[in-house]
Amino acid sequence: MRLQHDCPECGAETFYRSASTMVQLGEKVKWACTDCDHGFVRINGAVDTGTV
Ligand SMILES: [Zn+2]
């Protein structure tokens, strides 16, 4: 599964789904940049930068 998202680190536009877990709020998905180590977490599709 892939996601179009601009990477703030290297400028790449594709992220891949590196992990997902079920949490109280819903599905927590970890997305990682295909070109560098930058990543972020979304819960039910909403960006949650506080838990990266
Ligand atoms: Zn990147």
PDB file of the backbone (N, CA, C, O) and the ligand in Angstrom, with CONECT records:
HET     ZN  A 101       1
ATOM      1  N   MET A   1       0.847  -1.193   0.000  1.00  0.00           N
ATOM      2  CA  MET A   1       0.000   0.000   0.000  1.00  0.00           C
ATOM      3  C   MET A   1       0.885   1.245   0.000  1.00  0.00           C
ATOM      4  O   MET A   1       1.849   1.333   0.760  1.00  0.00           O
ATOM      5  N   ARG A   2       0.549   2.197  -0.853  1.00  0.00           N
ATOM      6  CA  ARG A   2       1.380   3.385  -0.994  1.00  0.00           C
ATOM      7  C   ARG A   2       0.562   4.649  -0.757  1.00  0.00           C
ATOM      8  O   ARG A   2      -0.666   4.644  -0.843  1.00  0.00           O
ATOM      9  N   LEU A   3       1.265   5.714  -0.461  1.00  0.00           N
ATOM     10  CA  LEU A   3       0.611   6.980  -0.169  1.00  0.00           C
ATOM     11  C   LEU A   3       1.389   8.108  -0.831  1.00  0.00           C
ATOM     12  O   LEU A   3       2.618   8.141  -0.772  1.00  0.00           O
ATOM     13  N   GLN A   4       0.668   9.034  -1.462  1.00  0.00           N
ATOM     14  CA  GLN A   4       1.304  10.212  -2.033  1.00  0.00           C
ATOM     15  C   GLN A   4       1.425  11.262  -0.930  1.00  0.00           C
ATOM     16  O   GLN A   4       0.424  11.732  -0.390  1.00  0.00           O
ATOM     17  N   HIS A   5       2.656  11.617  -0.609  1.00  0.00           N
ATOM     18  CA  HIS A   5       2.892  12.583   0.456  1.00  0.00           C
ATOM     19  C   HIS A   5       4.278  13.178   0.239  1.00  0.00           C
ATOM     20  O   HIS A   5       5.237  12.444   0.001  1.00  0.00           O
ATOM     21  N   ASP A   6       4.391  14.490   0.319  1.00  0.00           N
ATOM     22  CA  ASP A   6       5.696  15.117   0.116  1.00  0.00           C
ATOM     23  C   ASP A   6       6.582  14.931   1.341  1.00  0.00           C
ATOM     24  O   ASP A   6       6.220  15.314   2.453  1.00  0.00           O
ATOM     25  N   CYS A   7       7.731  14.344   1.118  1.00  0.00           N
ATOM     26  CA  CYS A   7       8.670  14.140   2.220  1.00  0.00           C
ATOM     27  C   CYS A   7       9.389  15.449   2.534  1.00  0.00           C
ATOM     28  O   CYS A   7       9.984  16.047   1.637  1.00  0.00           O
ATOM     29  N   PRO A   8       9.349  15.907   3.782  1.00  0.00           N
ATOM     30  CA  PRO A   8      10.037  17.150   4.145  1.00  0.00           C
ATOM     31  C   PRO A   8      11.553  16.988   4.193  1.00  0.00           C
ATOM     32  O   PRO A   8      12.285  17.979   4.209  1.00  0.00           O
ATOM     33  N   GLU A   9      12.017  15.767   4.217  1.00  0.00           N
ATOM     34  CA  GLU A   9      13.463  15.513   4.318  1.00  0.00           C
ATOM     35  C   GLU A   9      14.158  15.475   2.957  1.00  0.00           C
ATOM     36  O   GLU A   9      15.193  16.113   2.770  1.00  0.00           O
ATOM     37  N   CYS A  10      13.596  14.734   2.015  1.00  0.00           N
ATOM     38  CA  CYS A  10      14.295  14.533   0.746  1.00  0.00           C
ATOM     39  C   CYS A  10      13.472  14.937  -0.473  1.00  0.00           C
ATOM     40  O   CYS A  10      14.000  14.938  -1.586  1.00  0.00           O
ATOM     41  N   GLY A  11      12.194  15.281  -0.298  1.00  0.00           N
ATOM     42  CA  GLY A  11      11.387  15.733  -1.419  1.00  0.00           C
ATOM     43  C   GLY A  11      10.708  14.623  -2.211  1.00  0.00           C
ATOM     44  O   GLY A  11      10.000  14.901  -3.179  1.00  0.00           O
ATOM     45  N   ALA A  12      10.910  13.390  -1.819  1.00  0.00           N
ATOM     46  CA  ALA A  12      10.238  12.281  -2.501  1.00  0.00           C
ATOM     47  C   ALA A  12       8.730  12.392  -2.262  1.00  0.00           C
ATOM     48  O   ALA A  12       8.291  13.053  -1.321  1.00  0.00           O
ATOM     49  N   GLU A  13       7.949  11.743  -3.117  1.00  0.00           N
ATOM     50  CA  GLU A  13       6.496  11.884  -2.998  1.00  0.00           C
ATOM     51  C   GLU A  13       5.771  10.585  -2.688  1.00  0.00           C
ATOM     52  O   GLU A  13       4.541  10.542  -2.663  1.00  0.00           O
ATOM     53  N   THR A  14       6.531   9.534  -2.454  1.00  0.00           N
ATOM     54  CA  THR A  14       5.891   8.255  -2.193  1.00  0.00           C
ATOM     55  C   THR A  14       6.302   7.679  -0.842  1.00  0.00           C
ATOM     56  O   THR A  14       7.485   7.574  -0.518  1.00  0.00           O
ATOM     57  N   PHE A  15       5.302   7.317  -0.082  1.00  0.00           N
ATOM     58  CA  PHE A  15       5.535   6.662   1.196  1.00  0.00           C
ATOM     59  C   PHE A  15       4.923   5.267   1.135  1.00  0.00           C
ATOM     60  O   PHE A  15       3.935   5.035   0.438  1.00  0.00           O
ATOM     61  N   TYR A  16       5.525   4.355   1.870  1.00  0.00           N
ATOM     62  CA  TYR A  16       4.938   3.012   1.941  1.00  0.00           C
ATOM     63  C   TYR A  16       4.530   2.707   3.381  1.00  0.00           C
ATOM     64  O   TYR A  16       5.045   3.292   4.334  1.00  0.00           O
ATOM     65  N   ARG A  17       3.611   1.795   3.502  1.00  0.00           N
ATOM     66  CA  ARG A  17       3.060   1.430   4.797  1.00  0.00           C
ATOM     67  C   ARG A  17       4.023   0.454   5.470  1.00  0.00           C
ATOM     68  O   ARG A  17       4.138  -0.695   5.043  1.00  0.00           O
ATOM     69  N   SER A  18       4.712   0.898   6.514  1.00  0.00           N
ATOM     70  CA  SER A  18       5.732   0.037   7.120  1.00  0.00           C
ATOM     71  C   SER A  18       5.198  -0.780   8.281  1.00  0.00           C
ATOM     72  O   SER A  18       5.749  -1.832   8.604  1.00  0.00           O
ATOM     73  N   ALA A  19       4.132  -0.310   8.911  1.00  0.00           N
ATOM     74  CA  ALA A  19       3.584  -1.059  10.041  1.00  0.00           C
ATOM     75  C   ALA A  19       2.182  -0.560  10.346  1.00  0.00           C
ATOM     76  O   ALA A  19       1.839   0.581  10.036  1.00  0.00           O
ATOM     77  N   SER A  20       1.383  -1.410  10.949  1.00  0.00           N
ATOM     78  CA  SER A  20       0.078  -0.957  11.410  1.00  0.00           C
ATOM     79  C   SER A  20      -0.323  -1.736  12.645  1.00  0.00           C
ATOM     80  O   SER A  20      -0.074  -2.936  12.758  1.00  0.00           O
ATOM     81  N   THR A  21      -0.949  -1.026  13.568  1.00  0.00           N
ATOM     82  CA  THR A  21      -1.415  -1.665  14.790  1.00  0.00           C
ATOM     83  C   THR A  21      -2.791  -1.111  15.123  1.00  0.00           C
ATOM     84  O   THR A  21      -3.126   0.010  14.742  1.00  0.00           O
ATOM     85  N   MET A  22      -3.578  -1.893  15.828  1.00  0.00           N
ATOM     86  CA  MET A  22      -4.881  -1.421  16.258  1.00  0.00           C
ATOM     87  C   MET A  22      -4.721  -0.781  17.635  1.00  0.00           C
ATOM     88  O   MET A  22      -4.188  -1.397  18.558  1.00  0.00           O
ATOM     89  N   VAL A  23      -5.185   0.448  17.762  1.00  0.00           N
ATOM     90  CA  VAL A  23      -5.136   1.139  19.045  1.00  0.00           C
ATOM     91  C   VAL A  23      -6.554   1.550  19.421  1.00  0.00           C
ATOM     92  O   VAL A  23      -7.500   1.318  18.668  1.00  0.00           O
ATOM     93  N   GLN A  24      -6.690   2.160  20.589  1.00  0.00           N
ATOM     94  CA  GLN A  24      -8.015   2.545  21.083  1.00  0.00           C
ATOM     95  C   GLN A  24      -8.764   3.456  20.115  1.00  0.00           C
ATOM     96  O   GLN A  24      -9.983   3.360  19.973  1.00  0.00           O
ATOM     97  N   LEU A  25      -8.009   4.352  19.442  1.00  0.00           N
ATOM     98  CA  LEU A  25      -8.631   5.324  18.535  1.00  0.00           C
ATOM     99  C   LEU A  25      -8.947   4.747  17.164  1.00  0.00           C
ATOM    100  O   LEU A  25      -9.672   5.364  16.385  1.00  0.00           O
ATOM    101  N   GLY A  26      -8.409   3.565  16.860  1.00  0.00           N
ATOM    102  CA  GLY A  26      -8.638   2.979  15.546  1.00  0.00           C
ATOM    103  C   GLY A  26      -7.388   2.319  15.022  1.00  0.00           C
ATOM    104  O   GLY A  26      -6.624   1.726  15.784  1.00  0.00           O
ATOM    105  N   GLU A  27      -7.173   2.419  13.714  1.00  0.00           N
ATOM    106  CA  GLU A  27      -5.990   1.808  13.129  1.00  0.00           C
ATOM    107  C   GLU A  27      -4.850   2.810  13.052  1.00  0.00           C
ATOM    108  O   GLU A  27      -4.975   3.876  12.449  1.00  0.00           O
ATOM    109  N   LYS A  28      -3.749   2.449  13.667  1.00  0.00           N
ATOM    110  CA  LYS A  28      -2.565   3.301  13.656  1.00  0.00           C
ATOM    111  C   LYS A  28      -1.617   2.758  12.597  1.00  0.00           C
ATOM    112  O   LYS A  28      -1.170   1.614  12.682  1.00  0.00           O
ATOM    113  N   VAL A  29      -1.310   3.590  11.590  1.00  0.00           N
ATOM    114  CA  VAL A  29      -0.466   3.148  10.485  1.00  0.00           C
ATOM    115  C   VAL A  29       0.803   3.979  10.438  1.00  0.00           C
ATOM    116  O   VAL A  29       0.762   5.208  10.500  1.00  0.00           O
ATOM    117  N   LYS A  30       1.913   3.300  10.328  1.00  0.00           N
ATOM    118  CA  LYS A  30       3.201   3.966  10.227  1.00  0.00           C
ATOM    119  C   LYS A  30       3.588   4.007   8.755  1.00  0.00           C
ATOM    120  O   LYS A  30       3.660   2.969   8.097  1.00  0.00           O
ATOM    121  N   TRP A  31       3.838   5.214   8.238  1.00  0.00           N
ATOM    122  CA  TRP A  31       4.248   5.388   6.848  1.00  0.00           C
ATOM    123  C   TRP A  31       5.712   5.771   6.822  1.00  0.00           C
ATOM    124  O   TRP A  31       6.172   6.545   7.661  1.00  0.00           O
ATOM    125  N   ALA A  32       6.445   5.234   5.865  1.00  0.00           N
ATOM    126  CA  ALA A  32       7.871   5.534   5.757  1.00  0.00           C
ATOM    127  C   ALA A  32       8.186   5.973   4.336  1.00  0.00           C
ATOM    128  O   ALA A  32       7.628   5.450   3.372  1.00  0.00           O
ATOM    129  N   CYS A  33       9.085   6.937   4.222  1.00  0.00           N
ATOM    130  CA  CYS A  33       9.516   7.439   2.919  1.00  0.00           C
ATOM    131  C   CYS A  33      10.275   6.344   2.173  1.00  0.00           C
ATOM    132  O   CYS A  33      11.037   5.588   2.777  1.00  0.00           O
ATOM    133  N   THR A  34      10.066   6.263   0.866  1.00  0.00           N
ATOM    134  CA  THR A  34      10.767   5.239   0.091  1.00  0.00           C
ATOM    135  C   THR A  34      12.226   5.618  -0.163  1.00  0.00           C
ATOM    136  O   THR A  34      13.033   4.754  -0.508  1.00  0.00           O
ATOM    137  N   ASP A  35      12.577   6.899   0.002  1.00  0.00           N
ATOM    138  CA  ASP A  35      13.931   7.334  -0.326  1.00  0.00           C
ATOM    139  C   ASP A  35      14.818   7.675   0.868  1.00  0.00           C
ATOM    140  O   ASP A  35      16.035   7.784   0.714  1.00  0.00           O
ATOM    141  N   CYS A  36      14.236   7.845   2.050  1.00  0.00           N
ATOM    142  CA  CYS A  36      15.056   8.137   3.221  1.00  0.00           C
ATOM    143  C   CYS A  36      14.371   7.520   4.437  1.00  0.00           C
ATOM    144  O   CYS A  36      13.416   6.757   4.289  1.00  0.00           O
ATOM    145  N   ASP A  37      14.844   7.839   5.621  1.00  0.00           N
ATOM    146  CA  ASP A  37      14.305   7.203   6.822  1.00  0.00           C
ATOM    147  C   ASP A  37      13.160   7.962   7.454  1.00  0.00           C
ATOM    148  O   ASP A  37      12.676   7.580   8.520  1.00  0.00           O
ATOM    149  N   HIS A  38      12.713   9.043   6.805  1.00  0.00           N
ATOM    150  CA  HIS A  38      11.638   9.836   7.387  1.00  0.00           C
ATOM    151  C   HIS A  38      10.343   9.027   7.453  1.00  0.00           C
ATOM    152  O   HIS A  38      10.014   8.275   6.536  1.00  0.00           O
ATOM    153  N   GLY A  39       9.621   9.198   8.556  1.00  0.00           N
ATOM    154  CA  GLY A  39       8.363   8.488   8.683  1.00  0.00           C
ATOM    155  C   GLY A  39       7.380   9.282   9.523  1.00  0.00           C
ATOM    156  O   GLY A  39       7.762  10.209  10.237  1.00  0.00           O
ATOM    157  N   PHE A  40       6.103   8.909   9.430  1.00  0.00           N
ATOM    158  CA  PHE A  40       5.094   9.544  10.277  1.00  0.00           C
ATOM    159  C   PHE A  40       3.986   8.541  10.535  1.00  0.00           C
ATOM    160  O   PHE A  40       3.880   7.510   9.871  1.00  0.00           O
ATOM    161  N   VAL A  41       3.159   8.876  11.527  1.00  0.00           N
ATOM    162  CA  VAL A  41       2.108   7.959  11.938  1.00  0.00           C
ATOM    163  C   VAL A  41       0.747   8.594  11.694  1.00  0.00           C
ATOM    164  O   VAL A  41       0.550   9.784  11.939  1.00  0.00           O
ATOM    165  N   ARG A  42      -0.185   7.788  11.211  1.00  0.00           N
ATOM    166  CA  ARG A  42      -1.559   8.256  11.047  1.00  0.00           C
ATOM    167  C   ARG A  42      -2.477   7.322  11.824  1.00  0.00           C
ATOM    168  O   ARG A  42      -2.274   6.108  11.856  1.00  0.00           O
ATOM    169  N   ILE A  43      -3.487   7.910  12.446  1.00  0.00           N
ATOM    170  CA  ILE A  43      -4.497   7.102  13.107  1.00  0.00           C
ATOM    171  C   ILE A  43      -5.824   7.367  12.414  1.00  0.00           C
ATOM    172  O   ILE A  43      -6.307   8.500  12.407  1.00  0.00           O
ATOM    173  N   ASN A  44      -6.413   6.337  11.834  1.00  0.00           N
ATOM    174  CA  ASN A  44      -7.649   6.471  11.058  1.00  0.00           C
ATOM    175  C   ASN A  44      -7.527   7.543   9.984  1.00  0.00           C
ATOM    176  O   ASN A  44      -8.489   8.266   9.725  1.00  0.00           O
ATOM    177  N   GLY A  45      -6.352   7.658   9.352  1.00  0.00           N
ATOM    178  CA  GLY A  45      -6.174   8.586   8.260  1.00  0.00           C
ATOM    179  C   GLY A  45      -5.778   9.996   8.666  1.00  0.00           C
ATOM    180  O   GLY A  45      -5.480  10.822   7.803  1.00  0.00           O
ATOM    181  N   ALA A  46      -5.769  10.291   9.977  1.00  0.00           N
ATOM    182  CA  ALA A  46      -5.388  11.622  10.442  1.00  0.00           C
ATOM    183  C   ALA A  46      -3.928  11.602  10.882  1.00  0.00           C
ATOM    184  O   ALA A  46      -3.502  10.701  11.605  1.00  0.00           O
ATOM    185  N   VAL A  47      -3.164  12.604  10.442  1.00  0.00           N
ATOM    186  CA  VAL A  47      -1.761  12.654  10.802  1.00  0.00           C
ATOM    187  C   VAL A  47      -1.606  12.939  12.292  1.00  0.00           C
ATOM    188  O   VAL A  47      -2.183  13.888  12.822  1.00  0.00           O
ATOM    189  N   ASP A  48      -0.828  12.114  12.942  1.00  0.00           N
ATOM    190  CA  ASP A  48      -0.550  12.299  14.369  1.00  0.00           C
ATOM    191  C   ASP A  48       0.952  12.415  14.550  1.00  0.00           C
ATOM    192  O   ASP A  48       1.627  11.428  14.846  1.00  0.00           O
ATOM    193  N   THR A  49       1.474  13.614  14.374  1.00  0.00           N
ATOM    194  CA  THR A  49       2.916  13.802  14.432  1.00  0.00           C
ATOM    195  C   THR A  49       3.468  13.651  15.840  1.00  0.00           C
ATOM    196  O   THR A  49       4.667  13.444  16.030  1.00  0.00           O
ATOM    197  N   GLY A  50       2.586  13.756  16.824  1.00  0.00           N
ATOM    198  CA  GLY A  50       3.040  13.663  18.202  1.00  0.00           C
ATOM    199  C   GLY A  50       3.552  12.297  18.608  1.00  0.00           C
ATOM    200  O   GLY A  50       4.264  12.178  19.605  1.00  0.00           O
ATOM    201  N   THR A  51       3.208  11.269  17.862  1.00  0.00           N
ATOM    202  CA  THR A  51       3.625   9.931  18.274  1.00  0.00           C
ATOM    203  C   THR A  51       4.738   9.351  17.403  1.00  0.00           C
ATOM    204  O   THR A  51       5.092   8.181  17.546  1.00  0.00           O
ATOM    205  N   VAL A  52       5.284  10.157  16.509  1.00  0.00           N
ATOM    206  CA  VAL A  52       6.360   9.642  15.652  1.00  0.00           C
ATOM    207  C   VAL A  52       7.609   9.449  16.490  1.00  0.00           C
ATOM    208  O   VAL A  52       8.641   9.023  15.972  1.00  0.00           O
TER     209      VAL A  52
HETATM  210 ZN    ZN A 101      12.311  11.153   2.271  1.00  0.00          ZN2+
END
